[in-house]
Amino acid sequence: MKLRLGALALALGLIAQAPAAQAGNAQDPRRPSCRLHLWGAQRDFTGNARLAGPAAPRGSPDADRANVLANINLLDPVQRAGDLDDAALAALLPQAASTQIVRHPQAVEIGRANTARTPLQGPEAGCSADVVVTELYDIEGPTDSLGLLPDLVRAPNGWHVTYLFRQFDASGRLVRSGKESMVAPLRLLRSDWPRDPRAALAAIDEAMDASLAILRRRLRGRSR
């Protein structure tokens, strides 16, 4: 009888310890909670006498903030980054137990974004990452071949975007980084935009989502 009671007590003890072990795994330091900071980066155009924004000459329709299809809006990296999905951004850090997305409403100067080797937002208490959207433009060119040399030189049709990615550990040390430029398919090209501005914006947002998926695949492939 004593042996049976002893075995039962041991079994109950193991069952009681199981939840504690699982909780310990949830706090595994190899899977920290992270903060991902999302930025847009471009030149500072405030003192520029000719341009009000990227590809937006002062006084031109492309410098009109009221026009949703103006370059000053379409090519604004903060605006384009603002439509990216939180879950898709969090997927850039698959090793994190959880990821908090922090969106920054002001553009960071592109020179600083390109050269930074520490967190743009300053020191963090734990794991963090910077994802920076920059160098946005669209291309609509001929779809037929122009010959071997022109085909090699010309940039492909679609939505062009560059991402800067940097991940830091709890000490602020840079542990992973990359600059990735890519072309995402654009369902509606610029010549079609005036016919339906809402559809044009939807197509651009789709292209941004597609570019983020490309970035995720590239980072995953690099980390193997």
Contacts in CASP RR format, 6 or more apart in sequence:
PFRMAT RR
TARGET T0000
AUTHOR 0000-0000-0000
METHOD contacts of the structure
MODEL  1
MKLRLGALALALGLIAQAPAAQAGNAQDPRRPSCRLHLWGAQRDFTGNAR
LAGPAAPRGSPDADRANVLANINLLDPVQRAGDLDDAALAALLPQAASTQ
IVRHPQAVEIGRANTARTPLQGPEAGCSADVVVTELYDIEGPTDSLGLLP
DLVRAPNGWHVTYLFRQFDASGRLVRSGKESMVAPLRLLRSDWPRDPRAA
LAAIDEAMDASLAILRRRLRGRSR
26 97 0 8 1.000
28 97 0 8 1.000
30 95 0 8 1.000
31 95 0 8 1.000
31 96 0 8 1.000
31 97 0 8 1.000
32 96 0 8 1.000
32 97 0 8 1.000
32 126 0 8 1.000
32 127 0 8 1.000
32 170 0 8 1.000
33 96 0 8 1.000
33 97 0 8 1.000
33 98 0 8 1.000
33 99 0 8 1.000
33 100 0 8 1.000
33 126 0 8 1.000
33 127 0 8 1.000
34 93 0 8 1.000
34 96 0 8 1.000
34 98 0 8 1.000
34 99 0 8 1.000
34 100 0 8 1.000
34 126 0 8 1.000
34 127 0 8 1.000
34 128 0 8 1.000
34 129 0 8 1.000
35 99 0 8 1.000
35 100 0 8 1.000
35 101 0 8 1.000
35 102 0 8 1.000
35 124 0 8 1.000
35 126 0 8 1.000
35 127 0 8 1.000
35 128 0 8 1.000
35 129 0 8 1.000
36 89 0 8 1.000
36 90 0 8 1.000
36 92 0 8 1.000
36 93 0 8 1.000
36 99 0 8 1.000
36 100 0 8 1.000
36 101 0 8 1.000
36 102 0 8 1.000
36 128 0 8 1.000
36 129 0 8 1.000
36 130 0 8 1.000
36 131 0 8 1.000
37 102 0 8 1.000
37 104 0 8 1.000
37 119 0 8 1.000
37 120 0 8 1.000
37 121 0 8 1.000
37 128 0 8 1.000
37 129 0 8 1.000
37 130 0 8 1.000
37 131 0 8 1.000
38 81 0 8 1.000
38 82 0 8 1.000
38 84 0 8 1.000
38 89 0 8 1.000
38 101 0 8 1.000
38 102 0 8 1.000
38 103 0 8 1.000
38 104 0 8 1.000
38 131 0 8 1.000
38 133 0 8 1.000
39 77 0 8 1.000
39 78 0 8 1.000
39 81 0 8 1.000
39 104 0 8 1.000
39 107 0 8 1.000
39 108 0 8 1.000
39 113 0 8 1.000
39 120 0 8 1.000
39 130 0 8 1.000
39 131 0 8 1.000
39 132 0 8 1.000
39 133 0 8 1.000
40 77 0 8 1.000
40 78 0 8 1.000
40 81 0 8 1.000
40 104 0 8 1.000
40 107 0 8 1.000
40 108 0 8 1.000
40 113 0 8 1.000
40 132 0 8 1.000
40 133 0 8 1.000
40 134 0 8 1.000
41 77 0 8 1.000
41 107 0 8 1.000
41 108 0 8 1.000
41 109 0 8 1.000
41 110 0 8 1.000
41 111 0 8 1.000
41 112 0 8 1.000
41 113 0 8 1.000
41 114 0 8 1.000
41 132 0 8 1.000
41 133 0 8 1.000
41 134 0 8 1.000
41 164 0 8 1.000
42 53 0 8 1.000
42 54 0 8 1.000
42 76 0 8 1.000
42 77 0 8 1.000
42 107 0 8 1.000
42 109 0 8 1.000
42 110 0 8 1.000
42 134 0 8 1.000
43 53 0 8 1.000
43 54 0 8 1.000
43 109 0 8 1.000
43 110 0 8 1.000
44 109 0 8 1.000
45 51 0 8 1.000
45 52 0 8 1.000
45 53 0 8 1.000
45 54 0 8 1.000
48 58 0 8 1.000
49 58 0 8 1.000
50 57 0 8 1.000
50 58 0 8 1.000
51 57 0 8 1.000
51 58 0 8 1.000
51 63 0 8 1.000
52 58 0 8 1.000
52 59 0 8 1.000
52 63 0 8 1.000
52 72 0 8 1.000
53 63 0 8 1.000
53 71 0 8 1.000
53 72 0 8 1.000
53 75 0 8 1.000
53 76 0 8 1.000
54 71 0 8 1.000
54 72 0 8 1.000
54 75 0 8 1.000
54 76 0 8 1.000
54 136 0 8 1.000
54 137 0 8 1.000
55 62 0 8 1.000
55 71 0 8 1.000
55 75 0 8 1.000
55 137 0 8 1.000
56 62 0 8 1.000
56 63 0 8 1.000
56 70 0 8 1.000
56 71 0 8 1.000
56 72 0 8 1.000
56 75 0 8 1.000
57 63 0 8 1.000
61 67 0 8 1.000
61 70 0 8 1.000
62 70 0 8 1.000
62 71 0 8 1.000
62 72 0 8 1.000
63 70 0 8 1.000
63 71 0 8 1.000
63 72 0 8 1.000
64 70 0 8 1.000
64 72 0 8 1.000
65 72 0 8 1.000
65 73 0 8 1.000
67 73 0 8 1.000
68 74 0 8 1.000
68 197 0 8 1.000
68 201 0 8 1.000
69 193 0 8 1.000
69 194 0 8 1.000
69 197 0 8 1.000
69 200 0 8 1.000
69 201 0 8 1.000
73 79 0 8 1.000
74 80 0 8 1.000
74 136 0 8 1.000
74 138 0 8 1.000
74 204 0 8 1.000
75 136 0 8 1.000
75 137 0 8 1.000
76 107 0 8 1.000
76 136 0 8 1.000
77 107 0 8 1.000
77 132 0 8 1.000
77 133 0 8 1.000
77 134 0 8 1.000
77 136 0 8 1.000
78 104 0 8 1.000
78 105 0 8 1.000
78 106 0 8 1.000
78 107 0 8 1.000
78 133 0 8 1.000
80 133 0 8 1.000
80 136 0 8 1.000
80 161 0 8 1.000
80 204 0 8 1.000
80 208 0 8 1.000
81 103 0 8 1.000
81 133 0 8 1.000
81 208 0 8 1.000
82 103 0 8 1.000
83 205 0 8 1.000
83 208 0 8 1.000
84 133 0 8 1.000
84 208 0 8 1.000
84 209 0 8 1.000
84 212 0 8 1.000
85 209 0 8 1.000
85 212 0 8 1.000
86 101 0 8 1.000
88 209 0 8 1.000
88 212 0 8 1.000
88 213 0 8 1.000
88 216 0 8 1.000
89 99 0 8 1.000
89 101 0 8 1.000
89 131 0 8 1.000
89 212 0 8 1.000
90 96 0 8 1.000
90 99 0 8 1.000
90 101 0 8 1.000
91 216 0 8 1.000
92 129 0 8 1.000
92 131 0 8 1.000
92 165 0 8 1.000
92 215 0 8 1.000
92 216 0 8 1.000
92 219 0 8 1.000
93 99 0 8 1.000
93 127 0 8 1.000
93 129 0 8 1.000
93 167 0 8 1.000
94 220 0 8 1.000
96 127 0 8 1.000
102 121 0 8 1.000
104 121 0 8 1.000
108 120 0 8 1.000
108 132 0 8 1.000
110 134 0 8 1.000
112 120 0 8 1.000
113 120 0 8 1.000
113 132 0 8 1.000
113 134 0 8 1.000
113 164 0 8 1.000
114 164 0 8 1.000
114 179 0 8 1.000
116 130 0 8 1.000
116 166 0 8 1.000
117 166 0 8 1.000
117 174 0 8 1.000
118 168 0 8 1.000
118 172 0 8 1.000
118 174 0 8 1.000
119 128 0 8 1.000
119 130 0 8 1.000
119 166 0 8 1.000
119 168 0 8 1.000
119 172 0 8 1.000
120 130 0 8 1.000
120 132 0 8 1.000
121 128 0 8 1.000
121 130 0 8 1.000
123 172 0 8 1.000
124 168 0 8 1.000
124 170 0 8 1.000
124 172 0 8 1.000
125 170 0 8 1.000
126 169 0 8 1.000
126 170 0 8 1.000
127 167 0 8 1.000
127 168 0 8 1.000
127 169 0 8 1.000
127 170 0 8 1.000
128 167 0 8 1.000
128 168 0 8 1.000
128 172 0 8 1.000
129 165 0 8 1.000
129 166 0 8 1.000
129 167 0 8 1.000
129 168 0 8 1.000
130 164 0 8 1.000
130 165 0 8 1.000
130 166 0 8 1.000
131 163 0 8 1.000
131 164 0 8 1.000
131 165 0 8 1.000
132 163 0 8 1.000
132 164 0 8 1.000
132 165 0 8 1.000
133 161 0 8 1.000
133 162 0 8 1.000
133 163 0 8 1.000
134 161 0 8 1.000
134 162 0 8 1.000
134 163 0 8 1.000
134 164 0 8 1.000
135 160 0 8 1.000
135 161 0 8 1.000
135 162 0 8 1.000
135 181 0 8 1.000
136 159 0 8 1.000
136 160 0 8 1.000
136 161 0 8 1.000
137 160 0 8 1.000
138 158 0 8 1.000
138 159 0 8 1.000
138 160 0 8 1.000
138 186 0 8 1.000
138 189 0 8 1.000
138 190 0 8 1.000
138 204 0 8 1.000
139 155 0 8 1.000
139 156 0 8 1.000
139 157 0 8 1.000
139 158 0 8 1.000
139 160 0 8 1.000
140 157 0 8 1.000
140 158 0 8 1.000
140 189 0 8 1.000
140 190 0 8 1.000
140 191 0 8 1.000
141 154 0 8 1.000
141 157 0 8 1.000
143 157 0 8 1.000
145 151 0 8 1.000
146 154 0 8 1.000
155 183 0 8 1.000
156 183 0 8 1.000
157 183 0 8 1.000
157 186 0 8 1.000
157 189 0 8 1.000
158 183 0 8 1.000
158 184 0 8 1.000
158 185 0 8 1.000
158 186 0 8 1.000
158 189 0 8 1.000
158 207 0 8 1.000
159 183 0 8 1.000
159 184 0 8 1.000
159 185 0 8 1.000
159 186 0 8 1.000
159 204 0 8 1.000
159 207 0 8 1.000
159 208 0 8 1.000
159 210 0 8 1.000
159 211 0 8 1.000
160 181 0 8 1.000
160 182 0 8 1.000
160 183 0 8 1.000
161 181 0 8 1.000
161 182 0 8 1.000
161 184 0 8 1.000
161 207 0 8 1.000
161 208 0 8 1.000
161 211 0 8 1.000
162 179 0 8 1.000
162 180 0 8 1.000
162 181 0 8 1.000
162 182 0 8 1.000
163 179 0 8 1.000
163 180 0 8 1.000
163 181 0 8 1.000
163 182 0 8 1.000
163 211 0 8 1.000
163 212 0 8 1.000
163 215 0 8 1.000
164 177 0 8 1.000
164 178 0 8 1.000
164 179 0 8 1.000
165 176 0 8 1.000
165 177 0 8 1.000
165 178 0 8 1.000
165 179 0 8 1.000
165 180 0 8 1.000
165 215 0 8 1.000
165 219 0 8 1.000
166 174 0 8 1.000
166 176 0 8 1.000
166 177 0 8 1.000
166 178 0 8 1.000
167 174 0 8 1.000
167 175 0 8 1.000
167 176 0 8 1.000
167 177 0 8 1.000
168 174 0 8 1.000
168 175 0 8 1.000
169 175 0 8 1.000
176 219 0 8 1.000
176 223 0 8 1.000
180 214 0 8 1.000
180 215 0 8 1.000
180 218 0 8 1.000
180 219 0 8 1.000
182 211 0 8 1.000
182 214 0 8 1.000
182 215 0 8 1.000
182 218 0 8 1.000
184 207 0 8 1.000
184 208 0 8 1.000
184 210 0 8 1.000
184 211 0 8 1.000
184 214 0 8 1.000
185 207 0 8 1.000
185 210 0 8 1.000
186 203 0 8 1.000
186 204 0 8 1.000
186 207 0 8 1.000
187 203 0 8 1.000
187 206 0 8 1.000
187 207 0 8 1.000
188 196 0 8 1.000
188 199 0 8 1.000
188 200 0 8 1.000
188 203 0 8 1.000
192 200 0 8 1.000
193 200 0 8 1.000
END
